[in-house]
């Protein structure tokens, strides 16, 4: 699932391509909004809020959540798409650029004044200008569930997904099953903020400092392989009741106690 840094880069790319221009093509291929037409409206900008992407057009906001497989691509008008048309869920075009949303599971349009109905429940976002570290520590610290589950709850902190949870807990030497009240959440969040801010400007996310394929993570996706630090085999398990891959976690039983 795309995490906060991926959505941040997507919003930045859409903002650079569309902001300030007038919409010349608006096509949402979802039943609820199939007849909505915002052509002729100005694009005010795009921004990320955690894993949510907000594209402001006229007095409306196009909200999308990429879920597992969604992505936005930017093309020149008339340029051939790199994916089949049946996967396209949204098209927002201007005279010079065309944003194409592919395999997006969640699309909504609301008046911009009502954006809080979609993202108002989210906790502080470490990539947002209004990041509130104290509030994030308060919310996370008040959660009594396992730290893996609590860190993924977007109501505590917005933007961290399964890869970040697994990697940050490894770097701090914390078992994912540890009850959150037993964790130094301030130190964990400080590391998380520094890491996700470093990754937001990278084409490929890394936690090890190495950008080569297969060498960017310590534990995530490495079940059954030796720990890069101690050689112990990495384990894989599940936490919480999330039906998506977000419940899967990875850890080193020697480095994380």
C-alpha positions as YAML, in Angstrom:
chain: A
units: angstrom
residues:
- id: 1
  name: UNK
  ca: [0.00, 0.00, 0.00]
- id: 2
  name: UNK
  ca: [1.41, 3.46, -0.87]
- id: 3
  name: UNK
  ca: [2.48, 5.23, 2.30]
- id: 4
  name: UNK
  ca: [2.65, 8.89, 3.22]
- id: 5
  name: UNK
  ca: [5.86, 9.67, 1.36]
- id: 6
  name: UNK
  ca: [4.53, 8.12, -1.87]
- id: 7
  name: UNK
  ca: [1.28, 10.08, -1.65]
- id: 8
  name: UNK
  ca: [3.24, 13.25, -0.87]
- id: 9
  name: UNK
  ca: [5.32, 12.85, -4.03]
- id: 10
  name: UNK
  ca: [2.19, 12.11, -6.05]
- id: 11
  name: UNK
  ca: [0.48, 15.26, -4.79]
- id: 12
  name: UNK
  ca: [3.57, 17.33, -5.54]
- id: 13
  name: UNK
  ca: [3.69, 15.95, -9.09]
- id: 14
  name: UNK
  ca: [-0.01, 16.65, -9.69]
- id: 15
  name: UNK
  ca: [0.33, 20.12, -8.23]
- id: 16
  name: UNK
  ca: [3.23, 20.96, -10.54]
- id: 17
  name: UNK
  ca: [1.36, 19.62, -13.59]
- id: 18
  name: UNK
  ca: [-2.10, 21.07, -13.02]
- id: 19
  name: UNK
  ca: [-2.08, 23.93, -10.54]
- id: 20
  name: UNK
  ca: [-3.14, 27.31, -11.95]
- id: 21
  name: UNK
  ca: [-4.59, 25.86, -15.16]
- id: 22
  name: UNK
  ca: [-8.18, 25.45, -16.26]
- id: 23
  name: UNK
  ca: [-9.71, 22.00, -16.51]
- id: 24
  name: UNK
  ca: [-10.42, 20.98, -20.12]
- id: 25
  name: UNK
  ca: [-11.27, 17.34, -19.43]
- id: 26
  name: UNK
  ca: [-12.89, 15.84, -16.35]
- id: 27
  name: UNK
  ca: [-13.90, 12.20, -16.36]
- id: 28
  name: UNK
  ca: [-14.58, 10.11, -13.26]
- id: 29
  name: UNK
  ca: [-15.28, 6.49, -14.12]
- id: 30
  name: UNK
  ca: [-17.11, 5.59, -10.94]
- id: 31
  name: UNK
  ca: [-20.93, 5.36, -10.90]
- id: 32
  name: UNK
  ca: [-21.54, 7.89, -8.14]
- id: 33
  name: UNK
  ca: [-19.69, 10.73, -9.89]
- id: 34
  name: UNK
  ca: [-19.85, 9.65, -13.52]
- id: 35
  name: UNK
  ca: [-21.96, 12.67, -14.56]
- id: 36
  name: UNK
  ca: [-20.00, 15.27, -12.61]
- id: 37
  name: UNK
  ca: [-18.25, 17.78, -14.88]
- id: 38
  name: UNK
  ca: [-15.73, 20.33, -13.58]
- id: 39
  name: UNK
  ca: [-14.44, 21.47, -16.96]
- id: 40
  name: UNK
  ca: [-13.81, 25.19, -17.07]
- id: 41
  name: UNK
  ca: [-12.91, 25.29, -13.39]
- id: 42
  name: UNK
  ca: [-9.42, 26.35, -12.19]
- id: 43
  name: UNK
  ca: [-7.13, 23.89, -10.44]
- id: 44
  name: UNK
  ca: [-6.07, 25.42, -7.15]
- id: 45
  name: UNK
  ca: [-3.60, 22.73, -6.22]
- id: 46
  name: UNK
  ca: [-3.00, 19.22, -4.91]
- id: 47
  name: UNK
  ca: [-1.88, 18.17, -1.46]
- id: 48
  name: UNK
  ca: [-1.46, 15.04, 0.60]
- id: 49
  name: UNK
  ca: [-2.91, 14.35, 4.01]
- id: 50
  name: UNK
  ca: [-1.41, 11.12, 5.28]
- id: 51
  name: UNK
  ca: [-2.36, 8.50, 2.68]
- id: 52
  name: UNK
  ca: [-5.14, 10.68, 1.25]
- id: 53
  name: UNK
  ca: [-4.73, 12.87, -1.83]
- id: 54
  name: UNK
  ca: [-6.76, 16.06, -2.28]
- id: 55
  name: UNK
  ca: [-7.01, 17.82, -5.65]
- id: 56
  name: UNK
  ca: [-8.81, 21.15, -5.37]
- id: 57
  name: UNK
  ca: [-10.73, 22.24, -8.46]
- id: 58
  name: UNK
  ca: [-12.98, 25.28, -8.36]
- id: 59
  name: UNK
  ca: [-15.04, 25.02, -5.19]
- id: 60
  name: UNK
  ca: [-14.69, 21.24, -5.08]
- id: 61
  name: UNK
  ca: [-12.11, 18.73, -3.88]
- id: 62
  name: UNK
  ca: [-11.41, 15.47, -5.67]
- id: 63
  name: UNK
  ca: [-10.35, 13.03, -2.96]
- id: 64
  name: UNK
  ca: [-8.60, 9.77, -3.75]
- id: 65
  name: UNK
  ca: [-7.09, 7.00, -1.68]
- id: 66
  name: UNK
  ca: [-4.67, 4.77, -3.55]
- id: 67
  name: UNK
  ca: [-5.20, 1.68, -1.35]
- id: 68
  name: UNK
  ca: [-3.11, -1.28, -2.53]
- id: 69
  name: UNK
  ca: [-2.62, -0.70, -6.26]
- id: 70
  name: UNK
  ca: [-3.73, 2.83, -7.11]
- id: 71
  name: UNK
  ca: [-1.53, 5.42, -8.79]
- id: 72
  name: UNK
  ca: [-1.72, 8.74, -10.62]
- id: 73
  name: UNK
  ca: [0.20, 9.34, -13.85]
- id: 74
  name: UNK
  ca: [0.82, 12.60, -15.70]
- id: 75
  name: UNK
  ca: [0.81, 12.73, -19.52]
- id: 76
  name: UNK
  ca: [0.82, 15.29, -22.25]
- id: 77
  name: UNK
  ca: [-2.54, 15.50, -24.05]
- id: 78
  name: UNK
  ca: [-2.65, 12.81, -26.71]
- id: 79
  name: UNK
  ca: [0.29, 10.88, -25.26]
- id: 80
  name: UNK
  ca: [-0.25, 7.12, -25.17]
- id: 81
  name: UNK
  ca: [-1.03, 5.72, -21.74]
- id: 82
  name: UNK
  ca: [1.19, 3.02, -20.30]
- id: 83
  name: UNK
  ca: [-1.75, 1.06, -18.90]
- id: 84
  name: UNK
  ca: [-5.07, -0.30, -20.28]
- id: 85
  name: UNK
  ca: [-8.01, 2.09, -20.38]
- id: 86
  name: UNK
  ca: [-10.24, -0.24, -18.35]
- id: 87
  name: UNK
  ca: [-8.03, 0.39, -15.30]
- id: 88
  name: UNK
  ca: [-8.54, 4.16, -15.46]
- id: 89
  name: UNK
  ca: [-10.85, 5.60, -12.80]
- id: 90
  name: UNK
  ca: [-10.20, 9.34, -13.17]
- id: 91
  name: UNK
  ca: [-8.93, 11.83, -15.74]
- id: 92
  name: UNK
  ca: [-8.28, 15.50, -15.00]
- id: 93
  name: UNK
  ca: [-6.85, 17.30, -18.00]
- id: 94
  name: UNK
  ca: [-5.73, 20.82, -18.83]
- id: 95
  name: UNK
  ca: [-4.43, 22.31, -22.06]
- id: 96
  name: UNK
  ca: [-0.90, 21.07, -21.34]
- id: 97
  name: UNK
  ca: [-1.13, 18.10, -18.96]
- id: 98
  name: UNK
  ca: [-3.44, 15.20, -18.21]
- id: 99
  name: UNK
  ca: [-3.57, 13.44, -14.83]
- id: 100
  name: UNK
  ca: [-4.79, 9.85, -15.06]
- id: 101
  name: UNK
  ca: [-5.79, 7.86, -11.97]
- id: 102
  name: UNK
  ca: [-5.34, 4.10, -12.36]
- id: 103
  name: UNK
  ca: [-6.75, 1.32, -10.15]
- id: 104
  name: UNK
  ca: [-7.88, 3.82, -7.54]
- id: 105
  name: UNK
  ca: [-10.23, 2.10, -5.12]
- id: 106
  name: UNK
  ca: [-11.66, 5.19, -3.44]
- id: 107
  name: UNK
  ca: [-12.74, 8.38, -5.23]
- id: 108
  name: UNK
  ca: [-15.03, 11.09, -3.88]
- id: 109
  name: UNK
  ca: [-15.82, 14.70, -4.68]
- id: 110
  name: UNK
  ca: [-16.97, 17.10, -1.97]
- id: 111
  name: UNK
  ca: [-17.18, 20.87, -1.59]
- id: 112
  name: UNK
  ca: [-13.74, 22.03, -0.48]
- id: 113
  name: UNK
  ca: [-15.29, 23.51, 2.64]
- id: 114
  name: UNK
  ca: [-16.27, 19.94, 3.65]
- id: 115
  name: UNK
  ca: [-12.82, 18.31, 3.31]
- id: 116
  name: UNK
  ca: [-12.77, 17.63, 7.03]
- id: 117
  name: UNK
  ca: [-15.54, 15.08, 6.51]
- id: 118
  name: UNK
  ca: [-12.95, 12.98, 4.66]
- id: 119
  name: UNK
  ca: [-9.69, 13.69, 6.51]
- id: 120
  name: UNK
  ca: [-10.67, 15.45, 9.71]
- id: 121
  name: UNK
  ca: [-10.30, 12.24, 11.70]
- id: 122
  name: UNK
  ca: [-6.62, 11.86, 10.82]
- id: 123
  name: UNK
  ca: [-3.85, 12.39, 13.30]
- id: 124
  name: UNK
  ca: [-0.91, 14.74, 12.71]
- id: 125
  name: UNK
  ca: [0.94, 14.25, 9.42]
- id: 126
  name: UNK
  ca: [4.76, 14.33, 9.67]
- id: 127
  name: UNK
  ca: [4.98, 15.62, 6.09]
- id: 128
  name: UNK
  ca: [2.48, 18.44, 6.59]
- id: 129
  name: UNK
  ca: [3.37, 22.03, 7.40]
- id: 130
  name: UNK
  ca: [1.20, 21.83, 10.52]
- id: 131
  name: UNK
  ca: [2.91, 18.73, 11.97]
- id: 132
  name: UNK
  ca: [2.24, 18.66, 15.71]
- id: 133
  name: UNK
  ca: [4.73, 16.33, 17.40]
- id: 134
  name: UNK
  ca: [3.25, 16.77, 20.86]
- id: 135
  name: UNK
  ca: [-0.24, 15.85, 19.68]
- id: 136
  name: UNK
  ca: [1.08, 12.81, 17.82]
- id: 137
  name: UNK
  ca: [2.89, 11.64, 20.96]
- id: 138
  name: UNK
  ca: [-0.27, 12.20, 23.00]
- id: 139
  name: UNK
  ca: [-2.47, 10.22, 20.62]
- id: 140
  name: UNK
  ca: [-0.07, 7.34, 20.11]
- id: 141
  name: UNK
  ca: [0.83, 7.20, 23.77]
- id: 142
  name: UNK
  ca: [-2.83, 6.89, 24.76]
- id: 143
  name: UNK
  ca: [-3.31, 3.78, 22.62]
- id: 144
  name: UNK
  ca: [-3.20, 0.55, 24.65]
- id: 145
  name: UNK
  ca: [-2.94, -1.88, 21.73]
- id: 146
  name: UNK
  ca: [0.28, -3.38, 20.39]
- id: 147
  name: UNK
  ca: [2.68, -0.77, 19.01]
- id: 148
  name: UNK
  ca: [2.45, -2.21, 15.48]
- id: 149
  name: UNK
  ca: [-1.33, -1.77, 15.42]
- id: 150
  name: UNK
  ca: [-1.23, 1.63, 17.13]
- id: 151
  name: UNK
  ca: [1.38, 3.01, 14.74]
- id: 152
  name: UNK
  ca: [-0.74, 2.00, 11.73]
- id: 153
  name: UNK
  ca: [-3.89, 3.67, 13.10]
- id: 154
  name: UNK
  ca: [-4.15, 6.83, 10.99]
- id: 155
  name: UNK
  ca: [-6.10, 8.52, 13.77]
- id: 156
  name: UNK
  ca: [-2.90, 8.52, 15.82]
- id: 157
  name: UNK
  ca: [-0.42, 9.53, 13.13]
- id: 158
  name: UNK
  ca: [-1.22, 9.95, 9.44]
- id: 159
  name: UNK
  ca: [1.08, 8.45, 6.83]
- id: 160
  name: UNK
  ca: [2.86, 5.46, 8.32]
- id: 161
  name: UNK
  ca: [2.01, 2.12, 6.72]
- id: 162
  name: UNK
  ca: [3.13, -1.45, 7.18]
- id: 163
  name: UNK
  ca: [6.63, -1.00, 5.77]
- id: 164
  name: UNK
  ca: [7.33, 1.98, 7.99]
- id: 165
  name: UNK
  ca: [5.94, 0.23, 11.05]
- id: 166
  name: UNK
  ca: [8.11, -2.85, 10.56]
- id: 167
  name: UNK
  ca: [11.27, -0.90, 9.78]
- id: 168
  name: UNK
  ca: [10.92, 1.71, 12.52]
- id: 169
  name: UNK
  ca: [10.26, -0.94, 15.15]
- id: 170
  name: UNK
  ca: [13.34, -2.84, 14.03]
- id: 171
  name: UNK
  ca: [15.50, 0.27, 14.16]
- id: 172
  name: UNK
  ca: [14.28, 0.97, 17.70]
- id: 173
  name: UNK
  ca: [14.67, -2.69, 18.76]
- id: 174
  name: UNK
  ca: [10.99, -3.07, 19.64]
- id: 175
  name: UNK
  ca: [8.91, -6.23, 19.17]
- id: 176
  name: UNK
  ca: [5.74, -5.41, 17.18]
- id: 177
  name: UNK
  ca: [3.61, -7.11, 19.86]
- id: 178
  name: UNK
  ca: [4.87, -4.79, 22.62]
- id: 179
  name: UNK
  ca: [2.00, -2.88, 24.30]
- id: 180
  name: UNK
  ca: [2.23, 0.76, 23.30]
- id: 181
  name: UNK
  ca: [2.35, 2.08, 26.90]
- id: 182
  name: UNK
  ca: [5.67, 0.25, 27.31]
- id: 183
  name: UNK
  ca: [7.23, 2.06, 24.33]
- id: 184
  name: UNK
  ca: [9.07, 5.39, 24.24]
- id: 185
  name: UNK
  ca: [6.68, 6.76, 21.62]
- id: 186
  name: UNK
  ca: [8.38, 10.17, 21.50]
- id: 187
  name: UNK
  ca: [11.67, 8.58, 20.40]
- id: 188
  name: UNK
  ca: [9.89, 6.27, 17.96]
- id: 189
  name: UNK
  ca: [8.03, 9.16, 16.35]
- id: 190
  name: UNK
  ca: [11.16, 11.29, 16.18]
- id: 191
  name: UNK
  ca: [12.84, 8.52, 14.19]
- id: 192
  name: UNK
  ca: [9.74, 8.09, 12.05]
- id: 193
  name: UNK
  ca: [9.54, 11.77, 11.18]
- id: 194
  name: UNK
  ca: [13.22, 11.97, 10.24]
- id: 195
  name: UNK
  ca: [12.94, 8.82, 8.12]
- id: 196
  name: UNK
  ca: [9.79, 9.68, 6.20]
- id: 197
  name: UNK
  ca: [11.04, 13.22, 5.55]
- id: 198
  name: UNK
  ca: [14.29, 11.84, 4.17]
- id: 199
  name: UNK
  ca: [12.36, 9.44, 1.91]
- id: 200
  name: UNK
  ca: [9.85, 11.94, 0.56]
- id: 201
  name: UNK
  ca: [12.39, 13.30, -1.93]
- id: 202
  name: UNK
  ca: [13.78, 9.91, -2.98]
- id: 203
  name: UNK
  ca: [12.49, 8.01, -5.99]
- id: 204
  name: UNK
  ca: [12.97, 4.77, -4.06]
- id: 205
  name: UNK
  ca: [12.32, 4.51, -0.33]
- id: 206
  name: UNK
  ca: [15.17, 3.17, 1.80]
- id: 207
  name: UNK
  ca: [15.67, 2.44, 5.48]
- id: 208
  name: UNK
  ca: [19.18, 1.03, 5.25]
- id: 209
  name: UNK
  ca: [20.69, 3.94, 3.35]
- id: 210
  name: UNK
  ca: [21.30, 1.64, 0.37]
- id: 211
  name: UNK
  ca: [19.29, 2.34, -2.79]
- id: 212
  name: UNK
  ca: [19.96, -0.91, -4.63]
- id: 213
  name: UNK
  ca: [17.06, -3.28, -5.20]
- id: 214
  name: UNK
  ca: [16.59, -5.84, -2.45]
- id: 215
  name: UNK
  ca: [18.77, -3.92, -0.01]
- id: 216
  name: UNK
  ca: [16.52, -1.07, 1.10]
- id: 217
  name: UNK
  ca: [14.85, -2.73, 4.12]
- id: 218
  name: UNK
  ca: [16.05, -4.41, 7.30]
- id: 219
  name: UNK
  ca: [13.11, -6.75, 7.93]
- id: 220
  name: UNK
  ca: [10.12, -5.83, 5.76]
- id: 221
  name: UNK
  ca: [9.49, -8.50, 3.10]
- id: 222
  name: UNK
  ca: [12.46, -10.55, 4.30]
- id: 223
  name: UNK
  ca: [10.78, -13.42, 6.20]
- id: 224
  name: UNK
  ca: [13.03, -16.48, 6.42]
- id: 225
  name: UNK
  ca: [16.13, -14.54, 5.42]
- id: 226
  name: UNK
  ca: [19.00, -13.68, 7.78]
- id: 227
  name: UNK
  ca: [18.93, -10.42, 9.70]
- id: 228
  name: UNK
  ca: [21.39, -7.96, 8.21]
- id: 229
  name: UNK
  ca: [22.68, -7.20, 11.72]
- id: 230
  name: UNK
  ca: [22.84, -10.52, 13.56]
- id: 231
  name: UNK
  ca: [22.05, -13.29, 11.08]
- id: 232
  name: UNK
  ca: [18.94, -14.56, 12.88]
- id: 233
  name: UNK
  ca: [16.14, -15.53, 10.49]
- id: 234
  name: UNK
  ca: [13.51, -12.82, 10.08]
- id: 235
  name: UNK
  ca: [10.01, -13.79, 11.14]
- id: 236
  name: UNK
  ca: [6.64, -12.87, 9.69]
- id: 237
  name: UNK
  ca: [3.32, -12.64, 11.54]
- id: 238
  name: UNK
  ca: [0.02, -10.82, 11.77]
- id: 239
  name: UNK
  ca: [-1.22, -8.11, 14.10]
- id: 240
  name: UNK
  ca: [-4.74, -6.79, 14.56]
- id: 241
  name: UNK
  ca: [-7.78, -7.44, 12.39]
- id: 242
  name: UNK
  ca: [-7.03, -5.38, 9.27]
- id: 243
  name: UNK
  ca: [-8.13, -7.49, 6.25]
- id: 244
  name: UNK
  ca: [-5.39, -5.95, 4.05]
- id: 245
  name: UNK
  ca: [-1.65, -6.54, 4.08]
- id: 246
  name: UNK
  ca: [-1.39, -3.86, 6.78]
- id: 247
  name: UNK
  ca: [-1.82, -6.57, 9.43]
- id: 248
  name: UNK
  ca: [1.35, -8.37, 8.33]
- id: 249
  name: UNK
  ca: [4.55, -7.55, 10.16]
- id: 250
  name: UNK
  ca: [8.17, -8.64, 10.08]
- id: 251
  name: UNK
  ca: [10.75, -8.67, 12.86]
- id: 252
  name: UNK
  ca: [14.08, -10.05, 14.06]
- id: 253
  name: UNK
  ca: [13.58, -12.08, 17.26]
- id: 254
  name: UNK
  ca: [17.13, -11.29, 18.40]
- id: 255
  name: UNK
  ca: [17.36, -7.57, 17.61]
- id: 256
  name: UNK
  ca: [13.80, -6.80, 18.76]
- id: 257
  name: UNK
  ca: [12.91, -7.66, 22.34]
...
